[in-house]
Amino acid sequence: MSDHIVEARDLRRAFERGSETVHALAGIDLDVRGGELLAIAGPSGSGKSTLLYLIGCLDEPTGGRLRLFGQDVSTFRERDRVRLRRERLGFVFQRFHLISTLSVRDNVLLPDLFARRRRSAEEERVALARVGLTESAAFRIDELSNGARQRVAIARALVGGPELLLADEPTGRLDPGEAEEVISLLALFATQGVTVIVATHDPALCERATRTIRLRSGRQVEG
């Protein structure tokens, strides 16, 4: 049995733009083991976010094969995708996607409202402690720095205990000091057994990753 969390073979994603076909991914082969901090690097338009969204079951490939946790994603119904995202995946985005007028605590628990479930107070406490925000639980988002806001977003992704954490440009809106805090957290989570995959432009994040792959025009390149 494979110990890979992610297995991709000739993975492709094409979009129709008028009469033109745009090949966002043009055949990616990738294996990711548990506990890695993998950086997907490349210029804008290289396909790195597209690859991240395919791995996160937020989009579907138009060709090739993708397996997550040993399961062929092509066999999933939408309810299977939803269950996988809810139970085994966590997502962090560059733009935070927080509600500024709500508290840190309420933002962390917000996904549970849509899922009609309630996390325990202990799960919430642990998630906030892991990102150093225990004392800020009652603060409103609009009272926080960008770095703290990103850590709230990370806590929200962690509260369900995901096995795979996916982050799209997590340091893109942060100053160098804030970015270093987030990078250190992601590296720490990988040592604790969470597999972390990030799409990034940030050389500092690539340096801390256990491995970096680089994309250009939807293909993996050397160097």
MARBA-3410 file (N, C-alpha, C, O; in Angstrom, 1 decimal):
223
0.8,-1.2,0.0,0.0,0.0,0.0,0.9,1.2,0.0,1.8,1.3,0.8 ~ 0.6,2.2,-0.8,1.4,3.4,-0.9,1.3,4.3,0.3,0.2,4.4,1.0 ~ 2.4,4.9,0.7,2.4,5.8,1.9,2.3,7.3,1.4,2.5,8.2,2.2 ~ 1.9,7.5,0.1,1.8,8.8,-0.4,0.4,9.4,0.0,-0.6,8.7,-0.2 ~ 0.4,10.6,0.4,-0.9,11.3,0.7,-1.5,11.7,-0.7,-2.7,11.7,-0.9
-0.6,12.2,-1.6,-1.1,12.7,-2.9,-0.3,11.9,-4.0,0.9,11.8,-3.9 ~ -1.0,11.4,-5.0,-0.4,10.8,-6.2,-1.0,11.4,-7.4,-2.2,11.2,-7.6 ~ -0.3,12.1,-8.2,-0.8,12.6,-9.5,0.0,12.1,-10.7,1.2,12.0,-10.6 ~ -0.7,11.7,-11.7,-0.1,11.2,-12.9,-0.7,11.9,-14.1,-1.9,11.8,-14.4 ~ 0.2,12.6,-14.9,-0.2,13.2,-16.1,-1.4,14.1,-15.8,-2.4,14.2,-16.7
-1.4,14.8,-14.7,-2.6,15.6,-14.3,-2.7,16.8,-15.2,-1.8,17.6,-15.4 ~ -3.9,17.1,-15.7,-4.2,18.2,-16.6,-5.4,18.9,-16.2,-6.4,18.4,-15.7 ~ -5.4,20.2,-16.6,-6.6,21.1,-16.4,-6.6,22.1,-17.5,-5.7,22.9,-17.7 ~ -7.6,22.0,-18.3,-7.8,22.9,-19.5,-9.1,23.8,-19.3,-10.1,23.3,-18.7 ~ -9.1,25.0,-19.7,-10.2,25.9,-19.7,-10.5,26.4,-21.1,-9.6,26.6,-21.9
-11.8,26.6,-21.3,-12.2,27.2,-22.6,-12.3,28.7,-22.4,-13.1,29.1,-21.5 ~ -11.6,29.4,-23.2,-11.7,30.9,-23.2,-12.1,31.4,-24.6,-11.3,31.6,-25.4 ~ -13.4,31.5,-24.8,-13.9,31.8,-26.1,-13.6,30.7,-27.0,-14.0,29.5,-26.7 ~ -12.9,30.9,-28.1,-12.6,29.8,-29.0,-11.2,29.2,-28.7,-10.8,28.3,-29.4 ~ -10.6,29.7,-27.6,-9.3,29.2,-27.3,-9.3,28.2,-26.1,-10.1,28.4,-25.2
-8.4,27.2,-26.1,-8.3,26.3,-25.0,-7.0,26.7,-24.3,-5.9,26.7,-24.9 ~ -7.2,27.0,-23.0,-6.0,27.3,-22.2,-5.6,26.1,-21.3,-6.5,25.6,-20.6 ~ -4.4,25.7,-21.4,-3.9,24.5,-20.7,-3.2,25.0,-19.4,-2.0,25.3,-19.4 ~ -4.0,25.1,-18.3,-3.5,25.6,-17.0,-2.5,24.6,-16.5,-1.5,25.0,-15.9 ~ -2.8,23.3,-16.6,-1.8,22.3,-16.2,-1.8,21.3,-17.4,-2.8,20.9,-18.0
-0.5,21.0,-17.8,-0.3,20.2,-19.0,0.4,18.9,-18.8,1.3,18.5,-19.6 ~ 0.1,18.3,-17.7,0.7,16.9,-17.5,1.7,16.9,-16.3,2.9,17.0,-16.5 ~ 1.1,16.9,-15.1,2.0,17.0,-13.9,2.0,15.6,-13.2,1.0,14.9,-13.0 ~ 3.2,15.1,-12.9,3.4,13.9,-12.1,3.9,14.4,-10.7,4.9,15.1,-10.6 ~ 3.3,13.9,-9.7,3.7,14.3,-8.3,3.3,13.3,-7.3,2.2,12.7,-7.3
4.2,13.0,-6.4,4.0,12.2,-5.2,4.3,13.0,-4.0,5.3,13.7,-3.9 ~ 3.4,13.0,-3.0,3.7,13.8,-1.7,3.5,12.8,-0.6,2.4,12.2,-0.4 ~ 4.5,12.7,0.3,4.4,11.8,1.4,3.9,12.5,2.7,3.9,13.8,2.7 ~ 3.4,11.8,3.6,3.0,12.4,4.8,4.1,13.1,5.6,5.2,12.7,5.6 ~ 3.7,14.3,6.1,4.7,15.1,6.9,5.6,16.0,6.1,6.5,16.6,6.7
5.4,16.0,4.8,6.2,17.0,4.0,5.6,18.4,4.1,4.5,18.6,4.3 ~ 6.5,19.4,3.9,6.2,20.7,3.6,6.6,21.0,2.2,7.8,21.2,1.9 ~ 5.7,20.9,1.3,6.0,21.0,-0.2,5.6,22.4,-0.7,4.5,22.8,-0.5 ~ 6.6,23.0,-1.3,6.3,24.3,-1.9,6.1,24.1,-3.4,6.9,23.5,-4.1 ~ 5.1,24.7,-4.0,4.8,24.7,-5.4,5.1,26.2,-5.8,4.3,27.1,-5.5
6.2,26.4,-6.6,6.6,27.7,-6.9,6.5,28.0,-8.4,6.4,27.0,-9.2 ~ 6.5,29.2,-8.8,6.4,29.6,-10.2,5.8,30.9,-10.4,5.2,31.4,-9.5 ~ 6.0,31.5,-11.6,5.4,32.9,-11.8,3.9,32.8,-11.9,3.3,31.7,-11.9 ~ 3.3,34.0,-11.8,1.8,34.1,-12.0,1.4,33.4,-13.3,2.0,33.7,-14.3 ~ 0.3,32.6,-13.2,-0.1,31.9,-14.4,0.6,30.6,-14.7,0.4,30.1,-15.8
1.4,30.2,-13.8,2.2,29.0,-14.1,1.4,27.7,-13.8,1.8,26.6,-14.3 ~ 0.3,27.8,-13.1,-0.6,26.7,-12.8,-0.5,26.2,-11.3,-1.1,25.2,-11.0 ~ 0.3,26.9,-10.5,0.5,26.4,-9.1,-0.8,26.5,-8.3,-1.1,25.5,-7.6 ~ -1.6,27.5,-8.4,-2.9,27.6,-7.7,-3.9,26.5,-8.2,-4.6,25.9,-7.5 ~ -3.8,26.4,-9.6,-4.7,25.3,-10.2,-4.4,24.0,-9.6,-5.3,23.2,-9.3
-3.1,23.6,-9.5,-2.7,22.4,-9.0,-3.2,22.2,-7.5,-3.7,21.2,-7.1 ~ -3.0,23.3,-6.7,-3.4,23.2,-5.3,-5.0,23.0,-5.2,-5.4,22.2,-4.4 ~ -5.7,23.6,-6.1,-7.2,23.5,-6.0,-7.6,22.1,-6.5,-8.6,21.6,-6.0 ~ -6.9,21.5,-7.4,-7.2,20.1,-7.8,-6.9,19.2,-6.6,-7.8,18.3,-6.3 ~ -5.8,19.3,-6.0,-5.5,18.5,-4.8,-6.5,18.7,-3.7,-6.8,17.7,-3.0
-7.0,19.9,-3.6,-8.0,20.1,-2.5,-9.4,19.8,-2.9,-10.3,20.1,-2.1 ~ -9.6,19.2,-4.1,-11.0,18.9,-4.5,-11.9,20.1,-4.6,-13.1,20.0,-4.4 ~ -11.3,21.3,-4.9,-12.1,22.5,-5.2,-12.3,22.6,-6.7,-13.1,23.5,-7.1 ~ -11.7,21.8,-7.4,-11.8,21.8,-8.9,-11.5,20.4,-9.3,-11.1,19.5,-8.6 ~ -11.9,20.1,-10.6,-11.7,18.7,-11.1,-10.8,18.7,-12.3,-10.9,19.6,-13.2
-9.9,17.8,-12.5,-9.0,17.7,-13.6,-9.8,17.4,-14.9,-10.8,16.7,-14.8 ~ -9.2,17.8,-16.0,-9.8,17.4,-17.3,-9.0,16.2,-17.9,-9.3,15.8,-19.0 ~ -8.0,15.7,-17.2,-7.2,14.6,-17.7,-6.2,14.1,-16.7,-5.9,14.8,-15.7 ~ -5.8,12.9,-16.8,-4.8,12.3,-15.9,-5.5,11.7,-14.7,-6.7,11.5,-14.7 ~ -4.7,11.4,-13.7,-5.2,10.6,-12.5,-4.7,11.3,-11.3,-3.6,11.8,-11.2
-5.6,11.4,-10.3,-5.3,12.0,-9.0,-5.8,11.0,-7.9,-7.0,10.7,-7.9 ~ -4.9,10.7,-7.0,-5.3,9.9,-5.8,-4.9,10.6,-4.6,-3.8,11.2,-4.4 ~ -5.9,10.7,-3.6,-5.7,11.3,-2.3,-5.9,10.2,-1.2,-7.0,9.6,-1.2 ~ -5.0,10.1,-0.3,-5.1,9.1,0.7,-5.4,7.7,0.2,-6.2,6.9,0.8 ~ -4.8,7.4,-1.0,-5.0,6.1,-1.6,-6.3,5.9,-2.4,-6.6,4.8,-2.9
-7.1,7.0,-2.5,-8.4,6.9,-3.2,-8.4,7.7,-4.5,-7.8,8.8,-4.6 ~ -8.9,7.1,-5.6,-9.0,7.7,-6.9,-10.1,8.8,-6.8,-11.3,8.5,-6.7 ~ -9.7,10.0,-7.0,-10.6,11.2,-6.9,-11.7,11.1,-8.0,-12.8,11.6,-7.8 ~ -11.4,10.5,-9.1,-12.3,10.5,-10.2,-13.6,9.7,-9.9,-14.6,9.8,-10.5 ~ -13.5,8.8,-8.9,-14.7,8.0,-8.4,-15.6,8.8,-7.4,-16.6,8.3,-7.1
-15.1,10.0,-7.0,-15.8,10.7,-6.0,-17.1,11.4,-6.5,-17.1,11.9,-7.6 ~ -18.2,11.3,-5.8,-19.3,12.1,-6.0,-19.1,13.4,-5.3,-18.2,13.6,-4.5 ~ -19.9,14.4,-5.5,-19.7,15.7,-4.9,-19.8,15.6,-3.4,-19.1,16.3,-2.6 ~ -20.7,14.7,-2.9,-20.8,14.6,-1.4,-19.5,14.0,-0.8,-19.1,14.2,0.3 ~ -18.8,13.1,-1.6,-17.5,12.5,-1.2,-16.5,13.6,-1.1,-15.6,13.6,-0.2
-16.5,14.5,-2.1,-15.5,15.7,-2.1,-15.8,16.6,-0.9,-14.8,17.0,-0.2 ~ -17.0,16.8,-0.6,-17.4,17.7,0.5,-16.9,17.0,1.8,-16.3,17.7,2.7 ~ -17.2,15.7,2.0,-16.8,15.0,3.2,-15.2,15.0,3.3,-14.7,15.2,4.4 ~ -14.5,14.8,2.2,-13.1,14.8,2.3,-12.5,16.2,2.7,-11.7,16.3,3.6 ~ -13.1,17.3,2.1,-12.6,18.6,2.5,-12.9,18.9,3.9,-12.1,19.6,4.6
-14.1,18.4,4.4,-14.5,18.7,5.8,-13.7,18.0,6.8,-13.3,18.5,7.9 ~ -13.4,16.7,6.5,-12.8,15.8,7.5,-11.3,15.6,7.5,-10.7,15.3,8.5 ~ -10.7,15.9,6.3,-9.3,15.5,6.2,-8.4,16.7,5.6,-7.2,16.6,5.6 ~ -9.0,17.7,5.1,-8.3,18.8,4.5,-8.5,20.1,5.2,-9.6,20.3,5.8 ~ -7.5,21.0,5.2,-7.6,22.4,5.7,-7.1,23.3,4.6,-6.2,23.0,3.9
-7.7,24.5,4.5,-7.4,25.5,3.5,-7.0,26.8,4.1,-7.7,27.3,5.0 ~ -6.0,27.4,3.5,-5.5,28.8,3.9,-5.3,29.6,2.6,-4.7,29.1,1.7 ~ -5.9,30.8,2.6,-5.8,31.6,1.4,-5.1,32.9,1.6,-5.0,33.4,2.7 ~ -4.6,33.5,0.5,-3.8,34.8,0.6,-4.7,35.9,1.2,-4.2,36.7,2.0 ~ -6.0,35.9,0.8,-6.8,37.0,1.2,-7.6,36.8,2.5,-8.5,37.5,2.8
-7.2,35.7,3.2,-7.7,35.4,4.6,-9.2,34.9,4.6,-9.4,33.9,5.2 ~ -10.1,35.6,3.9,-11.5,35.2,3.8,-12.1,35.1,5.2,-12.8,34.2,5.6 ~ -11.8,36.2,6.0,-12.4,36.4,7.3,-13.5,37.4,7.3,-13.5,38.3,6.4 ~ -14.3,37.4,8.3,-15.4,38.4,8.5,-14.9,39.4,9.5,-14.8,39.1,10.7 ~ -14.6,40.6,9.1,-13.8,41.6,9.9,-14.6,42.0,11.1,-14.0,42.4,12.1
-15.9,42.0,11.1,-16.7,42.5,12.3,-16.9,41.4,13.3,-17.5,41.7,14.4 ~ -16.5,40.2,13.0,-16.7,39.1,14.0,-15.4,38.9,14.8,-14.3,39.4,14.4 ~ -15.5,38.2,15.9,-14.3,37.9,16.7,-13.4,36.8,16.1,-13.8,36.1,15.2 ~ -12.2,36.7,16.6,-11.3,35.7,16.2,-12.0,34.3,16.4,-12.0,33.5,15.6 ~ -12.6,34.1,17.6,-13.2,32.8,17.9,-14.4,32.5,16.9,-14.4,31.4,16.5
-15.2,33.5,16.6,-16.3,33.3,15.7,-15.8,32.9,14.3,-16.4,32.1,13.6 ~ -14.7,33.6,13.9,-14.2,33.3,12.6,-13.6,31.9,12.5,-13.8,31.2,11.5 ~ -13.0,31.4,13.6,-12.4,30.1,13.6,-13.5,29.0,13.5,-13.4,28.0,12.9 ~ -14.7,29.3,14.1,-15.8,28.4,14.2,-16.8,28.6,13.0,-17.7,27.8,12.9 ~ -16.6,29.6,12.2,-17.5,29.9,11.1,-17.9,28.7,10.2,-19.1,28.5,9.9
-16.9,27.9,9.7,-17.3,26.8,8.8,-18.2,25.8,9.5,-19.0,25.2,8.8 ~ -18.2,25.7,10.8,-19.1,24.8,11.5,-20.6,25.2,11.4,-21.5,24.4,11.4 ~ -20.8,26.5,11.3,-22.1,27.0,11.1,-22.8,26.6,9.8,-23.9,26.2,9.8 ~ -21.9,26.6,8.7,-22.4,26.2,7.4,-22.6,24.7,7.4,-23.5,24.1,6.7 ~ -21.8,24.0,8.1,-21.8,22.5,8.2,-22.8,22.0,9.2,-23.1,20.8,9.3
-23.5,22.9,10.0,-24.4,22.6,11.0,-23.9,21.6,12.0,-24.5,20.5,12.3 ~ -22.7,22.0,12.5,-22.1,21.2,13.6,-21.4,22.1,14.5,-21.3,23.3,14.2 ~ -21.0,21.6,15.6,-20.3,22.5,16.6,-19.1,21.8,17.2,-19.1,20.7,17.7 ~ -17.9,22.4,17.0,-16.7,21.9,17.6,-16.7,22.1,19.1,-17.4,23.0,19.6 ~ -15.9,21.3,19.8,-15.8,21.4,21.2,-15.0,22.7,21.5,-14.2,23.1,20.7
-15.2,23.2,22.7,-14.4,24.3,23.2,-12.9,23.9,23.2,-12.0,24.8,23.0 ~ -12.6,22.7,23.5,-11.2,22.3,23.5,-10.6,22.3,22.1,-9.4,22.7,22.0 ~ -11.3,21.9,21.1,-10.8,21.9,19.8,-10.5,23.4,19.4,-9.4,23.6,18.7 ~ -11.4,24.3,19.7,-11.1,25.7,19.4,-9.9,26.2,20.1,-9.1,26.9,19.6 ~ -9.8,25.9,21.4,-8.7,26.3,22.2,-7.4,25.8,21.7,-6.4,26.6,21.6
-7.3,24.6,21.3,-6.1,24.0,20.8,-5.7,24.7,19.5,-4.5,25.0,19.3 ~ -6.6,24.9,18.6,-6.3,25.5,17.3,-5.8,26.9,17.5,-4.8,27.3,16.9 ~ -6.4,27.7,18.4,-5.9,29.1,18.7,-4.5,29.0,19.4,-3.6,29.9,19.1 ~ -4.3,28.1,20.3,-3.0,28.0,20.9,-1.9,27.6,19.9,-0.8,28.1,20.1 ~ -2.2,26.8,18.9,-1.2,26.4,18.0,-0.7,27.5,17.1,0.4,27.5,16.6
-1.5,28.6,17.0,-1.0,29.7,16.2,-0.7,31.0,17.1,-0.5,32.1,16.6 ~ -0.7,30.7,18.4,-0.3,31.8,19.3,-1.4,32.9,19.5,-1.0,34.1,19.8 ~ -2.6,32.5,19.5,-3.7,33.5,19.5,-4.7,33.3,20.7,-5.8,33.8,20.7 ~ -4.3,32.5,21.7,-5.1,32.2,22.8,-5.7,33.5,23.5,-6.9,33.6,23.8 ~ -4.8,34.5,23.6,-5.2,35.7,24.3,-6.0,36.7,23.5,-6.5,37.7,23.9
-6.1,36.4,22.2,-6.8,37.2,21.2,-8.2,36.7,20.8,-8.8,37.3,19.9 ~ -8.7,35.7,21.4,-9.9,35.0,21.0,-11.1,36.0,20.9,-12.0,35.8,20.0 ~ -11.2,37.0,21.7,-12.3,37.9,21.8,-12.1,39.1,20.9,-13.1,39.9,20.7 ~ -10.9,39.3,20.3,-10.7,40.4,19.5,-11.5,40.3,18.2,-11.7,39.2,17.7 ~ -11.9,41.5,17.6,-12.4,41.5,16.3,-11.3,41.5,15.3,-10.2,41.9,15.5
-11.6,40.9,14.1,-10.6,40.8,13.1,-10.1,42.1,12.6,-8.9,42.2,12.3 ~ -11.0,43.1,12.6,-10.5,44.5,12.2,-9.6,45.1,13.2,-9.1,46.2,12.9 ~ -9.4,44.5,14.3,-8.4,45.0,15.3,-7.0,44.4,15.2,-6.1,44.7,15.9 ~ -6.9,43.5,14.3,-5.6,42.7,14.1,-4.8,43.1,13.0,-5.3,43.7,12.0 ~ -3.5,42.8,13.1,-2.6,43.0,11.9,-2.8,42.0,10.9,-3.5,41.0,11.1
-2.3,42.2,9.7,-2.4,41.2,8.6,-1.8,39.8,9.1,-2.4,38.8,8.8 ~ -0.7,39.9,9.8,0.0,38.6,10.2,-0.9,37.9,11.2,-1.1,36.6,11.0 ~ -1.6,38.6,12.1,-2.5,37.9,13.0,-3.7,37.4,12.3,-4.2,36.3,12.6 ~ -4.2,38.1,11.3,-5.3,37.7,10.6,-5.0,36.4,9.8,-5.8,35.5,9.8 ~ -3.8,36.3,9.3,-3.5,35.0,8.6,-3.4,33.9,9.6,-3.7,32.8,9.2
-2.9,34.2,10.8,-2.8,33.1,11.8,-4.2,32.7,12.2,-4.5,31.5,12.6 ~ -5.2,33.6,12.2,-6.6,33.2,12.5,-7.1,32.3,11.4,-7.7,31.3,11.7 ~ -6.8,32.6,10.1,-7.2,31.8,9.0,-6.6,30.4,9.1,-7.2,29.4,8.8 ~ -5.3,30.3,9.6,-4.7,29.0,9.8,-5.3,28.3,10.9,-5.6,27.1,10.8 ~ -5.7,28.9,12.0,-6.4,28.3,13.1,-7.7,27.7,12.6,-8.1,26.6,13.0
-8.4,28.5,11.8,-9.7,28.0,11.3,-9.5,26.7,10.5,-10.3,25.8,10.5 ~ -8.4,26.6,9.7,-8.1,25.5,8.9,-7.7,24.3,9.8,-7.9,23.1,9.4 ~ -7.1,24.6,10.9,-6.6,23.5,11.8,-7.7,22.9,12.8,-7.5,21.8,13.3 ~ -8.8,23.6,13.0,-9.7,23.3,14.1,-10.3,21.9,13.9,-10.6,21.2,14.9 ~ -10.4,21.4,12.6,-10.9,20.1,12.4,-9.9,19.0,12.5,-10.2,17.8,12.3
-8.6,19.3,12.7,-7.5,18.3,12.8,-7.2,17.7,11.4,-7.2,16.5,11.3 ~ -7.0,18.5,10.4,-6.8,18.0,9.0,-5.4,17.2,8.9,-4.5,17.5,9.6 ~ -5.4,16.3,8.0,-4.2,15.6,7.7,-3.4,16.3,6.7,-2.2,16.1,6.6 ~ -4.1,17.0,5.8,-3.4,17.8,4.7,-3.9,19.2,4.8,-5.1,19.5,4.7 ~ -2.9,20.1,4.9,-3.1,21.6,4.9,-2.7,22.2,3.6,-1.5,22.0,3.2
-3.5,22.9,2.9,-3.2,23.5,1.6,-3.3,25.0,1.8,-4.3,25.5,2.3 ~ -2.2,25.7,1.3,-2.1,27.1,1.5,-1.8,27.8,0.2,-0.8,27.4,-0.4 ~ -2.6,28.8,-0.2,-2.4,29.5,-1.5,-1.8,30.8,-1.2,-2.5,31.7,-0.7 ~ -0.5,31.0,-1.5,0.2,32.3,-1.2,0.0,32.8,0.2,-0.5,33.9,0.4 ~ 0.3,32.0,1.2,-0.1,32.4,2.6,0.7,33.6,3.1,0.3,34.2,4.1
1.9,33.9,2.5,2.6,35.1,3.0,2.5,36.2,2.0,3.3,37.2,2.2 ~ 1.7,36.1,1.0,1.6,37.1,-0.1,1.3,38.5,0.4,1.6,39.5,-0.3 ~ 0.5,38.7,1.5,0.1,40.0,1.9,0.7,40.4,3.2,0.3,41.4,3.9 ~ 1.8,39.8,3.6,2.5,40.0,4.9,3.8,40.7,4.7,4.5,40.5,3.7 ~ 4.2,41.4,5.7,5.6,42.0,5.7,6.5,40.9,6.2,6.1,39.8,6.6
7.8,41.1,6.0,8.8,40.0,6.2,8.7,39.4,7.6,8.8,38.1,7.7 ~ 8.5,40.2,8.7,8.4,39.6,10.0,7.2,38.7,10.2,7.2,37.7,10.8 ~ 6.0,39.2,9.7,4.8,38.5,9.7,4.9,37.2,8.9,4.5,36.1,9.3 ~ 5.6,37.3,7.7,5.7,36.1,6.9,6.6,35.1,7.6,6.3,33.9,7.5 ~ 7.6,35.5,8.3,8.5,34.5,9.0,7.7,33.8,10.0,7.9,32.6,10.3
6.8,34.4,10.7,5.9,33.8,11.7,5.1,32.7,11.1,5.0,31.6,11.6 ~ 4.5,33.0,10.0,3.6,32.0,9.3,4.4,30.9,8.7,4.0,29.7,8.8 ~ 5.6,31.2,8.2,6.5,30.1,7.6,6.9,29.2,8.7,6.9,27.9,8.6 ~ 7.2,29.7,9.9,7.7,28.9,11.0,6.5,28.0,11.5,6.8,26.8,11.9 ~ 5.3,28.5,11.5,4.2,27.7,11.9,4.0,26.6,10.9,3.8,25.4,11.4
4.0,26.8,9.6,3.8,25.8,8.6,4.9,24.7,8.8,4.6,23.5,8.7 ~ 6.1,25.1,9.0,7.2,24.2,9.1,7.0,23.3,10.4,7.3,22.1,10.4 ~ 6.5,24.0,11.5,6.3,23.2,12.7,5.2,22.2,12.5,5.3,21.1,13.0 ~ 4.1,22.6,11.8,3.0,21.6,11.6,3.5,20.4,10.9,3.0,19.3,11.2 ~ 4.3,20.6,9.9,4.9,19.4,9.1,5.6,18.5,10.1,5.5,17.3,9.9
6.4,19.0,11.0,7.1,18.2,11.9,6.2,17.4,12.9,6.6,16.4,13.4 ~ 5.0,18.0,13.0,4.0,17.3,13.9,3.1,16.3,13.2,2.1,15.8,13.7 ~ 3.4,16.1,11.9,2.7,15.1,11.1,1.6,15.6,10.1,1.1,14.8,9.4 ~ 1.4,16.9,10.1,0.5,17.4,9.1,1.2,17.6,7.8,2.3,18.3,7.8 ~ 0.7,17.1,6.7,1.3,17.3,5.4,0.8,18.7,4.9,-0.4,19.0,5.0
1.8,19.5,4.5,1.5,20.9,4.1,2.0,21.1,2.7,3.1,20.8,2.4 ~ 1.1,21.6,1.9,1.4,22.0,0.5,1.1,23.4,0.3,-0.1,23.9,0.5 ~ 2.0,24.2,-0.2,1.8,25.7,-0.4,2.1,26.0,-1.8,3.1,25.6,-2.4 ~ 1.3,26.9,-2.4,1.6,27.6,-3.6,2.2,28.9,-3.3,1.6,29.7,-2.5 ~ 3.4,29.3,-3.8,4.0,30.5,-3.3,5.0,31.1,-4.3,5.5,30.4,-5.2
5.2,32.4,-4.1,6.2,33.2,-4.8,7.4,33.4,-3.8,8.5,33.9,-4.2 ~ 7.3,33.1,-2.6,8.1,33.5,-1.5,9.4,32.7,-1.4,9.3,31.5,-1.0 ~ 10.6,33.2,-1.7,11.8,32.4,-1.6,12.1,31.9,-0.2,12.6,30.8,0.0 ~ 11.7,32.7,0.8,12.0,32.3,2.2,11.1,31.1,2.5,11.6,30.2,3.2 ~ 9.9,31.0,2.0,9.1,29.8,2.2,9.7,28.6,1.5,9.7,27.5,2.0
10.1,28.8,0.3,10.8,27.7,-0.5,12.0,27.2,0.2,12.2,25.9,0.2 ~ 12.8,28.1,0.9,14.0,27.6,1.6,13.6,26.8,2.8,14.4,25.9,3.1 ~ 12.5,27.0,3.4,12.1,26.2,4.6,11.4,24.9,4.2,11.2,24.1,5.1 ~ 10.9,24.8,3.0,10.2,23.6,2.6,11.1,22.4,2.6,12.3,22.6,2.3 ~ 10.5,21.3,2.8,11.3,20.0,2.6,11.6,19.7,1.2,12.6,19.0,0.9
10.8,20.3,0.3,11.0,20.1,-1.1,10.2,21.2,-1.9,9.2,21.6,-1.5 ~ 10.8,21.6,-3.0,10.1,22.6,-3.9,10.0,22.1,-5.3,11.0,21.6,-5.8 ~ 8.8,22.2,-5.9,8.7,21.9,-7.3,8.4,23.2,-8.0,7.7,24.1,-7.4 ~ 8.8,23.4,-9.2,8.6,24.6,-9.9,7.8,24.4,-11.2,8.1,23.4,-11.9 ~ 6.8,25.3,-11.4,6.0,25.2,-12.6,6.2,26.4,-13.5,6.5,27.5,-13.1
6.0,26.1,-14.8,6.0,27.2,-15.8,5.1,26.8,-16.9,5.3,25.7,-17.5 ~ 4.1,27.6,-17.2,3.2,27.3,-18.3,2.5,26.0,-18.1,2.3,25.2,-19.1 ~ 2.2,25.6,-16.9,1.5,24.4,-16.6,2.3,23.1,-16.6,1.7,22.0,-16.5 ~ 3.6,23.3,-16.7,4.5,22.1,-16.7,5.5,22.2,-15.6,5.9,23.4,-15.2 ~ 6.0,21.1,-15.1,7.0,21.1,-14.1,8.4,21.3,-14.7,8.7,20.7,-15.8
9.2,22.2,-14.2,10.5,22.5,-14.7,11.6,22.3,-13.7,11.3,22.2,-12.5 ~ 12.8,22.2,-14.1,14.0,22.0,-13.2,14.4,23.4,-12.7,14.3,24.4,-13.4 ~ 15.0,23.4,-11.5,15.6,24.6,-11.0,14.7,25.6,-10.5,15.1,26.7,-10.0
END
